[in-house]
Amino acid sequence: MDIATLLEVSKRDSVVVDGRSPVSLYSGMVPNLAFNVAMLAIWGVLLSWHTLMIWYRQYWFSSAFVCAAILEVLGYVGRVWSHFDVYLVNPFLMQLVCLTIAPVFTMGGVYYQLAKMIEIYGHRFSLLPSPMAYSYIFIAFDFISLVVQAAGGGVAGTESTNGDSSDTGDNIFIAGLSLQVASMIIFMVLMGHLYYKVFVQTRLDHSGQTKLSLGLLKISRTEIDYLYRQKFSDLRVRPDRWVFHYFPLAMVVAVATVFVRCCYRLAELAAGWNGYLIIHENYFIILDALMIALATVALSVFHPGFAFQGRHVSIPITHGRVDPETVEKPPFEPEKEDSYIDSGEQVSGRGNVFMKPFQKMKNAFS
């Protein structure tokens, strides 16, 4: 990506010397100082907020959002730096790489929250075999997308070294972005399916209706809570749990805004390094900067630590389409062998299978 841009510069009979290009790396556009300083300040606050929110023990979410915020801060440092000198290569590459990668971490945090929602409402609402499958599949897609984009940059670098056109490298990079957009579309379909099953189908089942109607809106959450996983009933039905009640909507806002940003980036790069979108910063401000900021603010106000009472409630992500507490134990298994106790620690469930041979060995030598 960055090398391909420098290739376009070299085509204009330019040579980068001591980290400087003889022509503007922004094709005549100068990053707006006031806006980029404001975004730098906003992301500094968001970085501090999500660092503090680690206290709520949402470790995966906090780690992902802290990484995203760090990249956003570095990206806007690069843009502020570039305002004073649009010929410097390092700040240009800093903002380009950091602002491109940051949303991947944002979505990484979002994927895991969908798995938690499945745990809270019930495994039967999941279309995939396991709640964690949402995280595994789409994080893998994002990783592959980044690898393809990096490969595109590498090919463009080779082409630039040989003095050839960078079209091949550019196309590979665009393919990586296209994969990211396609994977987000699939995720939104799966997320929409889950929301329909949890919030709409349950109301249809409760009322005995078969068709959608405005009357479904009159059915309260409390009325249909018996259709959800009872283990987390208190987390759902308490009237003061407004953060939890609006958390699914915050997820929609976050996913929608990140998707708009990814579509913009794809259109921007498809138009070329000197295209209309890439040389007019207003499009970047509205369709990239504000979109990612809105996504992060939405999940800062409606933080999963608040929504899921992270300090007091543990929501382990388990496997399968059935809630763990509803799985019946085999009748032939003695109750006393349900757990293995050693040094005050208890291991139960699937891990017990691996501990039994060691238990027998211990008993044999005791």
N, C-alpha and C positions, 0 to 999 in steps of 0.2 A: 504493500500500500504506500508506505512512505518512499520507498525506492522508486516506485512507478511515478510518483509525483516529481521526484528529482529528475527522472528521465525526461519528463516534459520540459523541465527547465533546461536540460542539456541540449534538447533539440533546438532550442532558440540560441544555440551557440554560446551556452553558458557553462562556466566551470566553477564548482564549489571550491573555494579556497579558504582555509582556516575557519571552517564552519560557517562561511557566509556565501550566499548566492548573489551573483551580480544582478539578478532580477527578483522581483517580489515572489515569494512562495505562495502568496494568497491571491495571485493573479490580479493585483491592483486593489484588492479589498484590505482595509486596515481594521483589525478587531476593535470593537467599541470598548473603550476603556471603562466607562462608567458601568455598563452592563456586566462586563466580565469581572470587575472588582466586586460588584454586588453579588454575583453568583459565587465568587470565591468566598465571600463572607457567609452566604447562606449555607454553602456546603461545609464550611468550618463549623457552623452551629450544628448541622445535621450529623457531622462526624462525632462531635462531642456528645450529642444526645445518644446516638446508638452505642457509643463506647460506654456511657453510664448505664444504658439499659441492659447491659450484660448481667447486671445485678438481678434481673428478672429470669435469668437462667434459660433464656431461649438462645442457646449457644450457636446452633447452626445459623439461625436467622441473623443474629447479631454479627457473627463472623462475616457472613456474606455481605451485609449492608455496610459494615465498617470498611471492608475491602473496596466496595463500590464507592463509598464516600471518599476514601483516600485517593482513588483514581480520579474522581471528579475534581478534587482539590488540586491535584497535580496538573490535570488538564487545563483548568482555568488559570493556574499559575503560568502555564505555557502561553495561553492566549493573552494574558496581561503583559507578559514579557514581549510577545510578538508585536503588541501595539507600539512599542517603542522602537522596534527594529524588525520589519517584516522580511529581512534578508537572512536572519539567523536561522540555521537549520535545526539546531537542538530544541529550541522552544516550539518550533513548528511540529517536529516529530513528537514532542512530549504531549501536546494537546491532541494531536491526531490519534496516537496510539491509546492514550489513557481514556479519552472520551468515547472511543470506539469499543473498548473492552468493558468498561464499567457496567453497562446494563446487563451483561452476562451474569455478573454477581448478583445484581438486583433480582433477576429472574430465578437464580439459584435459591435465594431465600424464599421466594414466592412458591416454588414447586413444593417445598417441604411443608408449607402451611396448608396446602391442599390435602396432604397426607394426614395432617393433624385433624382437619375438619372431618375426614372420613372416620378417624378414630372416635371423634366426639359424637357423630351422628349415627354411625354404624357401618360396618364393612359391606353390608349388603347393597349399599348405594354405589359402591365402586364398580366401574366398568372394567378396570384392569384387575388382574389376579391378586394384587397386593397394593396397599396404600403407598408403600415406598417405591412401587414401580413408576409412579409419576415422576419422582425425583430422579431415579436411575436413568430412565429413558431420555428425559429432556435435558438433563445435565450432560448426558453423553452426546446428544444432538448439538448442544452449544459448544462442547469441547471440539467435536469434529468440525463445526463451523469455523472456530478459531484456527484450527490446524489448516483448513483449506485456505483461509485468508492469509495465513502466514506463508503457505506454499505459493500463493499468488504473488506475494511480495518477493519471495525468493526467485521465482521465475522472472519477474520484472527486473530484479537486480542483475540476473545473468544476461538478460536481453540488453539492459543499459550498458553493461560492461562491453558487450559485443557491438554496441552502437546500433542495435536493431530496434524495431518498434516494440513498445510495451503492451501491445494489444492482448497477447496471450496471458501475460501476468495479470492484467486488469480484468480480463474475463474470468480467470480463476478466482480472483478476489471477489468479484461480483457473485460468482456461484456460491461462495461461502456465505455471503450475506443473504442470498436467496434461500439457502438451506435454513438459516436462522429464522427468516420470516415464515417459511413453510412449517417449521417445527412449532412456532408460536401459534400458527393457525390450528394445527392439530391439538395443541394444548388447550386452546380456547374452546374447541369443540368438546373435548373431554371435560373441561371445567363446566361448560354449559350443560352437559349431560348430567353431571353431578348435582348442579344447582337445581335442575328441573326435577330430578328424583327426590331431592331433599325437601325442596320448598313448594313444589307444585304437585307432584305425584302423590305425596303424602296427604295433601288436602283433598285431592280427588278421591283417594282411598277412604279417608275419614268421612267424607260427605256422601260417598256412594255415587258420585257423578262420574260421567265418562267424557264430558266435554268441558273445555275451559270456559269460565264465566267470571264476571266481576265479583260474584258472590263468594268466590274462594278467598278474596282479600279480607272478608269479614271473619274468617276462621283464624283464631289467635294461635300463637305459638304454643301456649299452654294446652290447648285442646288436642293438638296433634303430637304432643311430646311422648305419648305412650308408644308411638311408632318408631321412636328413636332408641338408641342404645341407652339403657337406664343407668349405666355406671356413671355417666356424666350429666345426669338430669339436672342436678343443682347448678351446674355451670351454665345451663341453657335457660332455665325458666325464671330465675330470680328477676324481678322487675327492675332492679338497679343495675342490671348487667347490660347497659346500653352500648358499651364498647364492644361487647361480644355480638350483640344483635346487629350492629352496623359493620362488623369486621368483614363479612362476605362482600358487602358493597365496596369497602375500601380495597379489597382484593380485585374486584372488577375494575375499579378506577386505575389501580396500579398496572394491571395487565394491559388494559386498553391503551394507556398512555405510552407504555414501553413499546407496544406494537406500532403505534403511530410513528414513534421515533425510528424504529427499525425500517419501516416502509419509506420514510423520508430519506434515511441514509442510503437505502437501495436505489431510490430514484435519483438521488444526488450523484452517486458514483456512476450510475448507468449513463447519465448525461455527460460524463467526462470531467476531467480535472479543470477544464475551463468552462464548464457548463453554467447555465444561468443560476441554478440553485446554489452551487458551491461558492460563487463569487458575490452572492447577496446574503449578508449576515442575518437579515431579518427572518429568513426562512429557518436558519439554524436556531435563532433565538426562540421562535415560536414552536417549531416542530421537533427540536432536539432538547435544548436546554430546559425549557419550561415543562416539557413532557416528563423528562426524567425527574425533575424537581417535584412535580406534582405526585408522581408515583411514590417517591420517597417520603414526602410529607404525609400522604394518605396513610402510609403504614408506619409513620412515626406517631401520629395522633391516635390511630387505632392499632397500636402496637400489639403484637401477639402476646407479649408479656402481660399487658393489661387484659386483653380479651380472654386469655386462657389461664389467668391467675398463676403466672409462672412461678411465683415464690411459694405457692401453697399446693398447687395441683400438678401432678406428674402425668404426662400423656405419652407413654411409650408407644412407638410405632410398631405394630405387630403384623404378622403375615396372614394371608388367606382372605377368603370372602366371608368368613363367619367370625363374629365377635368371640374373642378367646374364652370369655366366661360362659359362653353357651355351648362350648364343645364338651360333650360327655366323655368321661374317662372310661377306658375299657373295663368291663365288669370283672375280668379275671385278674386285674392288677391290684394287689393288696394295698390298702390305704397307707400302710406304714412305709411302703416303698415309693410313695409319691414324691418324697424329697430326700435329699442326701444331706446329712448334717455333719459338719466337721469344723472344729475350732469356732463354733458359734455362727458359722455362715451357712445359709440355706440356698441350695440350688434346685430349682424346680422346673417342670415343663420339659421342653425338648432337650435342654442341656443335661437332664438326668440320665439320658440314654448313654452319654459318654462317661458319666461318673460311676455308673454301676460296676463296670469291670474293675475299676480302681478300688471301689468299696469292698468288693469280694476279695481282692488281693490283700487289702488291709486286714480284713477279718481272718484270712488264712494264716497270717503271720502274727496275729495278736494273741 
